[in-house]
Amino acid sequence: MSMILNFFNQLSDMDSGWFPYLFLRPQKNNVISLGHLSKMSLYFGLTYGGLLGVFLSVADESKPMVVRIVGALVTAICFVPVFFVLWGIIFRIPWNIRARSLENPKR
């Protein structure tokens, strides 16, 4: 189990994973609360969901421009809860385990 936690913590410690929102990364000894995860989800979800939506809308030239723009916006908005759930399960849990152990080394 420790190997898995270390692997995901190493991934979440990389600066490139936080680009372009490095300021959202908490200190290693700070837990990521649901409020902070929500904030991260807004930033990352809208950014990467928007990029995905634009990519998908550019790839589908058969639809009118208005439909493609609305589709890109819907994709961006829908990506926020997807990011919240996935990042919360995959990275938040290992991050918080490490943060609590750094906070209280006896654990």
C-alpha positions as CSV (number, residue, x, y, z in Angstrom):
1,M,0.0,0.0,0.0
2,S,2.8,2.4,0.8
3,M,4.3,1.9,-2.7
4,I,1.0,3.0,-4.2
5,L,0.7,6.0,-2.0
6,N,4.2,7.0,-2.7
7,F,3.7,6.7,-6.4
8,F,0.6,8.9,-6.5
9,N,2.2,11.4,-4.2
10,Q,5.3,11.6,-6.5
11,L,2.9,12.3,-9.4
12,S,1.1,15.0,-7.5
13,D,4.3,16.6,-6.4
14,M,5.5,17.3,-9.9
15,D,5.2,20.9,-10.9
16,S,4.1,20.0,-14.4
17,G,1.0,18.3,-13.1
18,W,-0.1,21.6,-11.5
19,F,0.5,23.7,-14.6
20,P,-0.7,26.4,-15.1
21,Y,-2.1,26.7,-11.5
22,L,0.9,25.9,-9.4
23,F,-0.4,28.4,-6.8
24,L,-3.2,25.9,-6.0
25,R,-0.8,23.2,-4.7
26,P,-0.8,23.2,-0.9
27,Q,2.2,22.4,1.2
28,K,2.9,18.7,1.6
29,N,1.8,18.8,5.2
30,N,-1.6,20.5,4.5
31,V,-4.6,18.3,3.8
32,I,-6.7,19.1,0.7
33,S,-10.1,19.9,1.9
34,L,-13.3,19.5,-0.1
35,G,-13.4,23.3,-0.5
36,H,-9.9,23.4,-1.9
37,L,-10.6,20.5,-4.2
38,S,-13.7,22.4,-5.4
39,K,-11.5,25.4,-6.2
40,M,-9.0,23.2,-8.0
41,S,-11.8,21.5,-10.0
42,L,-13.1,24.9,-11.2
43,Y,-9.7,26.0,-12.4
44,F,-8.5,22.7,-13.9
45,G,-11.9,21.4,-15.0
46,L,-12.8,24.5,-16.9
47,T,-9.4,24.9,-18.4
48,Y,-8.8,21.3,-19.6
49,G,-12.5,20.6,-20.2
50,G,-12.6,23.8,-22.3
51,L,-9.6,22.7,-24.3
52,L,-11.1,19.3,-24.8
53,G,-14.4,20.9,-25.9
54,V,-12.6,23.2,-28.4
55,F,-10.7,20.3,-29.8
56,L,-13.9,18.2,-30.2
57,S,-15.8,21.1,-31.7
58,V,-13.0,21.8,-34.2
59,A,-12.9,18.2,-35.2
60,D,-16.7,18.1,-36.0
61,E,-17.1,20.5,-38.8
62,S,-20.5,19.0,-39.8
63,K,-22.4,21.0,-37.2
64,P,-23.2,24.7,-37.2
65,M,-20.7,27.0,-35.3
66,V,-23.3,27.8,-32.6
67,V,-23.8,24.2,-31.8
68,R,-20.1,23.6,-31.7
69,I,-19.5,26.5,-29.3
70,V,-22.3,25.4,-27.0
71,G,-20.9,21.9,-27.1
72,A,-17.4,23.2,-26.1
73,L,-19.0,25.1,-23.2
74,V,-21.0,22.1,-22.0
75,T,-17.9,19.9,-22.2
76,A,-16.0,22.5,-20.1
77,I,-18.7,22.7,-17.5
78,C,-19.2,18.9,-17.3
79,F,-15.5,18.3,-16.8
80,V,-15.5,20.2,-13.5
81,P,-17.4,17.4,-11.5
82,V,-15.4,14.7,-13.4
83,F,-12.2,16.3,-12.3
84,F,-13.5,16.6,-8.7
85,V,-14.4,13.0,-8.5
86,L,-11.3,11.5,-10.3
87,W,-8.7,13.8,-8.6
88,G,-10.4,13.4,-5.3
89,I,-10.2,9.6,-5.5
90,I,-6.8,9.2,-7.2
91,F,-4.7,11.9,-5.7
92,R,-6.5,13.6,-2.7
93,I,-6.6,10.4,-0.6
94,P,-2.8,9.7,-0.8
95,W,-2.0,13.4,-0.4
96,N,-4.1,13.6,2.8
97,I,-2.6,10.4,4.2
98,R,0.9,11.9,3.7
99,A,-0.2,15.3,5.1
100,R,-1.6,13.8,8.2
101,S,1.5,11.6,8.7
102,L,3.8,14.7,8.3
103,E,1.5,16.6,10.8
104,N,1.7,13.8,13.3
105,P,4.8,11.6,12.7
106,K,3.6,9.0,15.3
107,R,0.9,7.8,13.0
